[in-house]
Amino acid sequence: MSEKVEKKNKLAIIAWSGTVDKLYPVAILSSAAAAGGWEVEVFFTFWGLNAIRKEMLNAPPKISADFAEYGPAVAQAIKQMNFPAWHELLRQAKAMGNVRVYACSTTMPLFNWAMFFPCATQTPFMWGRVGKGVSAL
């Protein structure tokens, strides 16, 4: 007899941009997948990694130059809808399901962001600890 193998639904996302027009889809897809019971892994690299630095979370959101003309209208719509910030959506996704966030260890020294690490287990990123290069936050 053959054994039935249970397949798990999984979603992997690479967040390479630090603009809200690209970060919101990362958060929305993560949230929807987590709500559906999927395992989610989000890998932040390059400017996406910059977006999860603590001091960047309170900075005014940036929008891609390709869509700059829509920035004010989108910002106003988000405010009127009382829609949470992209990083709050991602936090909610982590709280509701199996969502893991990774920070690219190669990008940190490339952009001199390694200076934010006072020791190997500390990180300036929004979810806490880093371990062995790439962090499972």
C-alpha positions as CSV (number, residue, x, y, z in Angstrom):
1,M,0.0,0.0,0.0
2,S,1.2,3.5,-0.7
3,E,1.1,6.1,2.0
4,K,-0.7,9.3,1.3
5,V,1.6,12.3,1.6
6,E,0.0,15.5,2.9
7,K,1.1,18.5,0.9
8,K,1.3,21.9,2.7
9,N,0.5,25.0,0.8
10,K,3.5,27.4,1.0
11,L,4.2,30.9,-0.3
12,A,7.6,32.5,-0.6
13,I,7.9,36.2,-1.3
14,I,11.0,38.3,-2.0
15,A,10.6,41.9,-0.9
16,W,13.3,43.9,-2.8
17,S,11.7,47.3,-2.8
18,G,11.2,49.8,0.0
19,T,8.2,51.6,-1.6
20,V,4.7,51.1,-0.3
21,D,3.3,50.3,-3.7
22,K,5.4,47.1,-3.5
23,L,5.4,46.5,0.2
24,Y,1.6,46.5,0.6
25,P,1.2,43.5,-1.9
26,V,3.8,41.6,0.2
27,A,1.8,42.2,3.4
28,I,-1.6,41.6,1.8
29,L,-0.5,38.3,0.1
30,S,1.2,37.2,3.4
31,S,-1.9,38.0,5.4
32,A,-4.3,36.2,2.9
33,A,-2.0,33.1,2.8
34,A,-1.7,33.0,6.6
35,A,-5.5,33.3,7.0
36,G,-5.8,30.3,4.6
37,G,-3.5,28.2,6.7
38,W,-0.5,28.5,4.3
39,E,3.1,28.6,5.5
40,V,4.6,32.0,4.4
41,E,8.3,33.0,4.1
42,V,9.1,36.6,3.3
43,F,12.7,37.4,2.4
44,F,13.7,41.1,2.7
45,T,16.7,42.2,0.6
46,F,18.1,45.5,-0.8
47,W,15.6,48.4,-0.4
48,G,13.0,46.1,1.1
49,L,15.4,45.3,3.9
50,N,15.9,49.0,4.5
51,A,12.1,49.3,4.9
52,I,12.0,47.1,7.9
53,R,14.6,49.0,9.8
54,K,13.0,50.4,12.9
55,E,13.7,54.1,12.1
56,M,12.2,53.6,8.6
57,L,8.8,52.3,9.9
58,N,7.9,55.8,11.2
59,A,9.3,57.6,8.1
60,P,6.9,59.0,5.6
61,P,6.0,56.2,3.1
62,K,7.7,56.3,-0.3
63,I,6.1,55.4,-3.6
64,S,7.8,54.2,-6.7
65,A,8.7,57.1,-9.1
66,D,6.7,55.2,-11.7
67,F,3.5,55.9,-9.7
68,A,4.4,59.1,-8.0
69,E,1.5,61.0,-9.5
70,Y,-0.9,58.6,-7.7
71,G,0.9,58.9,-4.3
72,P,-1.2,61.6,-2.7
73,A,-4.5,60.0,-3.8
74,V,-3.5,56.5,-2.6
75,A,-2.2,58.0,0.7
76,Q,-5.6,59.8,1.2
77,A,-7.6,56.6,0.3
78,I,-5.6,54.6,2.8
79,K,-6.2,57.2,5.5
80,Q,-9.9,57.4,4.7
81,M,-10.3,53.6,4.8
82,N,-8.4,53.6,8.1
83,F,-6.2,50.9,6.5
84,P,-3.3,49.8,8.6
85,A,0.3,50.4,7.5
86,W,1.9,47.6,5.4
87,H,4.1,46.6,8.3
88,E,1.1,46.3,10.6
89,L,-0.6,44.0,8.1
90,L,2.5,41.9,8.1
91,R,2.6,41.8,11.9
92,Q,-1.0,40.7,11.9
93,A,-0.2,37.9,9.4
94,K,2.6,36.7,11.7
95,A,0.2,36.7,14.6
96,M,-2.5,34.7,12.8
97,G,-0.4,32.1,11.1
98,N,2.9,30.5,10.2
99,V,4.7,33.5,8.7
100,R,8.5,33.8,8.9
101,V,10.5,36.9,7.9
102,Y,14.1,36.8,6.8
103,A,16.6,39.6,6.5
104,C,19.3,39.3,3.8
105,S,22.7,39.0,5.5
106,T,24.5,39.9,2.2
107,T,22.6,43.2,1.8
108,M,23.5,44.4,5.3
109,P,27.2,45.0,4.7
110,L,26.6,46.0,1.1
111,F,24.7,49.1,2.2
112,N,26.6,49.4,5.5
113,W,23.5,48.4,7.5
114,A,25.6,45.9,9.5
115,M,26.6,48.9,11.7
116,F,23.2,48.7,13.3
117,F,24.1,45.4,14.9
118,P,25.7,46.0,18.3
119,C,26.3,42.2,18.6
120,A,25.5,39.1,16.6
121,T,22.1,38.5,18.1
122,Q,20.7,42.1,18.0
123,T,19.0,43.7,15.1
124,P,17.4,47.1,14.4
125,F,14.6,45.4,12.5
126,M,11.0,45.3,13.4
127,W,10.7,41.8,14.7
128,G,13.6,41.3,17.0
129,R,16.5,38.9,16.9
130,V,18.9,37.9,14.2
131,G,20.9,34.6,14.1
132,K,23.7,33.3,12.0
133,G,23.6,35.7,9.1
134,V,20.0,35.4,7.8
135,S,17.5,36.1,10.4
136,A,14.4,34.1,11.0
137,L,12.3,36.9,12.6
